[in-house]
Amino acid sequence: MPLFFEQEKKMSVNKVILVGNLGADPEARGAVTKIRLATAERRKQGDSWVDHTEWHSVACFGKTAENVMKFCKKGKQIYVEGKIRTSKYQDRDGNDKYSTEVIADQIRFLGGRVD
């Protein structure tokens, strides 16, 4: 097998870019700030259009987390760039559960102020 093909197999990318609106005020939990981000799309279904909203859990840390707590409120439009992480845990009954969230590397505030 050629060398360039071997290197190509090893490469992978975990990157997500979202633009949406906060569904609730940010929540600080120790060093992490969590937000719920709604993204929407419109789909054709038969003769009509149907809106579909997808909800994303986003975690941010450090100065980004501080700025999110300071400047963001429910309804604020933001740009999020980061990576997807899935964690496994067990519920009270011992069943395996999974939680997927975006770990934000960068958040930009869009639009005007939300009062």
PAZALUM-35259 format. One record per residue (C-alpha): residue number from 0; residue in three letters; x, y, z. Coordinates in nm, 4 decimals, always signed. Example, Ala and Ser with C-alpha at 12.3 -4.5 7.8 and 13.67 -1.06 7.14 Angstrom:
<pos=0, code=ALA, X=+1.2300, Y=-0.4500, Z=+0.7800>
<pos=1, code=SER, X=+1.3670, Y=-0.1060, Z=+0.7140>
//
This chain:
<pos=0, code=MET, X=+0.0000, Y=+0.0000, Z=+0.0000>
<pos=1, code=PRO, X=+0.1412, Y=+0.3484, Z=-0.0853>
<pos=2, code=LEU, X=+0.2614, Y=+0.5596, Z=+0.2081>
<pos=3, code=PHE, X=+0.0214, Y=+0.8477, Z=+0.1411>
<pos=4, code=PHE, X=-0.2758, Y=+0.6102, Z=+0.1713>
<pos=5, code=GLU, X=-0.1508, Y=+0.4837, Z=+0.5098>
<pos=6, code=GLN, X=-0.1279, Y=+0.8409, Z=+0.6409>
<pos=7, code=GLU, X=-0.4725, Y=+0.9258, Z=+0.5050>
<pos=8, code=LYS, X=-0.6323, Y=+0.6393, Z=+0.7016>
<pos=9, code=LYS, X=-0.4911, Y=+0.7755, Z=+1.0300>
<pos=10, code=MET, X=-0.6325, Y=+1.1257, Z=+0.9871>
<pos=11, code=SER, X=-0.9648, Y=+1.2169, Z=+1.1483>
<pos=12, code=VAL, X=-1.1492, Y=+1.5372, Z=+1.2331>
<pos=13, code=ASN, X=-1.3921, Y=+1.6097, Z=+1.5150>
<pos=14, code=LYS, X=-1.5243, Y=+1.9599, Z=+1.4476>
<pos=15, code=VAL, X=-1.8681, Y=+2.1154, Z=+1.4721>
<pos=16, code=ILE, X=-1.9906, Y=+2.4650, Z=+1.3861>
<pos=17, code=LEU, X=-2.3333, Y=+2.5772, Z=+1.5052>
<pos=18, code=VAL, X=-2.5241, Y=+2.9046, Z=+1.4816>
<pos=19, code=GLY, X=-2.8359, Y=+2.9161, Z=+1.6932>
<pos=20, code=ASN, X=-3.0236, Y=+3.0709, Z=+1.9830>
<pos=21, code=LEU, X=-2.9959, Y=+2.9989, Z=+2.3544>
<pos=22, code=GLY, X=-3.3000, Y=+2.8127, Z=+2.4835>
<pos=23, code=ALA, X=-3.2325, Y=+2.9139, Z=+2.8451>
<pos=24, code=ASP, X=-2.9941, Y=+3.1298, Z=+3.0458>
<pos=25, code=PRO, X=-2.6445, Y=+2.9772, Z=+3.0825>
<pos=26, code=GLU, X=-2.5766, Y=+2.7656, Z=+3.3930>
<pos=27, code=ALA, X=-2.2410, Y=+2.7721, Z=+3.5726>
<pos=28, code=ARG, X=-2.1345, Y=+2.4480, Z=+3.7430>
<pos=29, code=GLY, X=-1.7927, Y=+2.4987, Z=+3.8947>
<pos=30, code=ALA, X=-1.5391, Y=+2.5602, Z=+3.6171>
<pos=31, code=VAL, X=-1.7827, Y=+2.4734, Z=+3.3374>
<pos=32, code=THR, X=-2.0693, Y=+2.6743, Z=+3.1917>
<pos=33, code=LYS, X=-2.3437, Y=+2.4809, Z=+3.0147>
<pos=34, code=ILE, X=-2.5823, Y=+2.6166, Z=+2.7553>
<pos=35, code=ARG, X=-2.8696, Y=+2.4739, Z=+2.5495>
<pos=36, code=LEU, X=-2.8537, Y=+2.5855, Z=+2.1872>
<pos=37, code=ALA, X=-3.1409, Y=+2.5569, Z=+1.9391>
<pos=38, code=THR, X=-3.0765, Y=+2.5323, Z=+1.5666>
<pos=39, code=ALA, X=-3.3671, Y=+2.5294, Z=+1.3230>
<pos=40, code=GLU, X=-3.4288, Y=+2.4213, Z=+0.9680>
<pos=41, code=ARG, X=-3.7304, Y=+2.4198, Z=+0.7400>
<pos=42, code=ARG, X=-3.8205, Y=+2.1013, Z=+0.5530>
<pos=43, code=LYS, X=-4.0669, Y=+2.0366, Z=+0.2751>
<pos=44, code=GLN, X=-4.3240, Y=+1.7759, Z=+0.3822>
<pos=45, code=GLY, X=-4.5826, Y=+1.7048, Z=+0.1161>
<pos=46, code=ASP, X=-4.7242, Y=+2.0392, Z=+0.0021>
<pos=47, code=SER, X=-4.6244, Y=+2.2328, Z=+0.3127>
<pos=48, code=TRP, X=-4.3128, Y=+2.3397, Z=+0.4979>
<pos=49, code=VAL, X=-4.2388, Y=+2.2097, Z=+0.8475>
<pos=50, code=ASP, X=-3.9974, Y=+2.3698, Z=+1.0945>
<pos=51, code=HIS, X=-3.7630, Y=+2.1348, Z=+1.2801>
<pos=52, code=THR, X=-3.5636, Y=+2.2435, Z=+1.5868>
<pos=53, code=GLU, X=-3.2572, Y=+2.0506, Z=+1.7034>
<pos=54, code=TRP, X=-3.1294, Y=+2.1036, Z=+2.0600>
<pos=55, code=HIS, X=-2.7579, Y=+2.0908, Z=+2.1429>
<pos=56, code=SER, X=-2.5868, Y=+2.0766, Z=+2.4825>
<pos=57, code=VAL, X=-2.2759, Y=+2.2949, Z=+2.4832>
<pos=58, code=ALA, X=-2.0051, Y=+2.3143, Z=+2.7513>
<pos=59, code=CYS, X=-1.7429, Y=+2.5882, Z=+2.7723>
<pos=60, code=PHE, X=-1.4549, Y=+2.6594, Z=+3.0098>
<pos=61, code=GLY, X=-1.2249, Y=+2.9374, Z=+3.1278>
<pos=62, code=LYS, X=-1.2592, Y=+3.2902, Z=+2.9925>
<pos=63, code=THR, X=-1.5139, Y=+3.1730, Z=+2.7353>
<pos=64, code=ALA, X=-1.7356, Y=+3.0419, Z=+3.0157>
<pos=65, code=GLU, X=-1.7007, Y=+3.3705, Z=+3.2064>
<pos=66, code=ASN, X=-1.7998, Y=+3.5748, Z=+2.9000>
<pos=67, code=VAL, X=-2.0974, Y=+3.3505, Z=+2.8254>
<pos=68, code=MET, X=-2.2242, Y=+3.3981, Z=+3.1818>
<pos=69, code=LYS, X=-2.1690, Y=+3.7732, Z=+3.1579>
<pos=70, code=PHE, X=-2.3117, Y=+3.8486, Z=+2.8119>
<pos=71, code=CYS, X=-2.5620, Y=+3.5729, Z=+2.7233>
<pos=72, code=LYS, X=-2.9267, Y=+3.5330, Z=+2.8083>
<pos=73, code=LYS, X=-3.2080, Y=+3.3165, Z=+2.6765>
<pos=74, code=GLY, X=-3.2774, Y=+3.4019, Z=+2.3113>
<pos=75, code=LYS, X=-2.9263, Y=+3.5339, Z=+2.2326>
<pos=76, code=GLN, X=-2.7913, Y=+3.4215, Z=+1.8948>
<pos=77, code=ILE, X=-2.4388, Y=+3.2778, Z=+1.9104>
<pos=78, code=TYR, X=-2.1789, Y=+3.1054, Z=+1.6932>
<pos=79, code=VAL, X=-2.0182, Y=+2.7951, Z=+1.8468>
<pos=80, code=GLU, X=-1.7125, Y=+2.6127, Z=+1.7194>
<pos=81, code=GLY, X=-1.5878, Y=+2.3017, Z=+1.8949>
<pos=82, code=LYS, X=-1.5863, Y=+1.9235, Z=+1.9061>
<pos=83, code=ILE, X=-1.8412, Y=+1.6550, Z=+1.9875>
<pos=84, code=ARG, X=-1.7899, Y=+1.4392, Z=+2.2956>
<pos=85, code=THR, X=-2.0051, Y=+1.1459, Z=+2.4056>
<pos=86, code=SER, X=-1.9853, Y=+1.0286, Z=+2.7663>
<pos=87, code=LYS, X=-2.1110, Y=+0.7007, Z=+2.9076>
<pos=88, code=TYR, X=-2.2637, Y=+0.6753, Z=+3.2545>
<pos=89, code=GLN, X=-2.4968, Y=+0.4470, Z=+3.4490>
<pos=90, code=ASP, X=-2.8372, Y=+0.5454, Z=+3.5809>
<pos=91, code=ARG, X=-2.9672, Y=+0.4493, Z=+3.9254>
<pos=92, code=ASP, X=-3.0788, Y=+0.1089, Z=+3.7949>
<pos=93, code=GLY, X=-2.7340, Y=+0.0301, Z=+3.6533>
<pos=94, code=ASN, X=-2.8361, Y=+0.0818, Z=+3.2891>
<pos=95, code=ASP, X=-2.5788, Y=+0.2303, Z=+3.0535>
<pos=96, code=LYS, X=-2.6727, Y=+0.5781, Z=+2.9285>
<pos=97, code=TYR, X=-2.4964, Y=+0.8113, Z=+2.6887>
<pos=98, code=SER, X=-2.4778, Y=+1.1897, Z=+2.6780>
<pos=99, code=THR, X=-2.3501, Y=+1.3842, Z=+2.3763>
<pos=100, code=GLU, X=-2.2394, Y=+1.7457, Z=+2.4019>
<pos=101, code=VAL, X=-2.0357, Y=+2.0026, Z=+2.2146>
<pos=102, code=ILE, X=-1.7163, Y=+2.1158, Z=+2.3879>
<pos=103, code=ALA, X=-1.6806, Y=+2.4753, Z=+2.2720>
<pos=104, code=ASP, X=-1.3393, Y=+2.5997, Z=+2.1628>
<pos=105, code=GLN, X=-1.4800, Y=+2.9325, Z=+2.0498>
<pos=106, code=ILE, X=-1.8065, Y=+3.1221, Z=+2.1013>
<pos=107, code=ARG, X=-1.8957, Y=+3.4460, Z=+1.9239>
<pos=108, code=PHE, X=-2.1903, Y=+3.6621, Z=+2.0166>
<pos=109, code=LEU, X=-2.4120, Y=+3.7524, Z=+1.7198>
<pos=110, code=GLY, X=-2.7010, Y=+3.9906, Z=+1.6714>
<pos=111, code=GLY, X=-2.7978, Y=+4.2672, Z=+1.9080>
<pos=112, code=ARG, X=-2.8493, Y=+4.2719, Z=+2.2790>
<pos=113, code=VAL, X=-3.1099, Y=+4.0530, Z=+2.4428>
<pos=114, code=ASP, X=-3.2790, Y=+4.2330, Z=+2.7333>
//
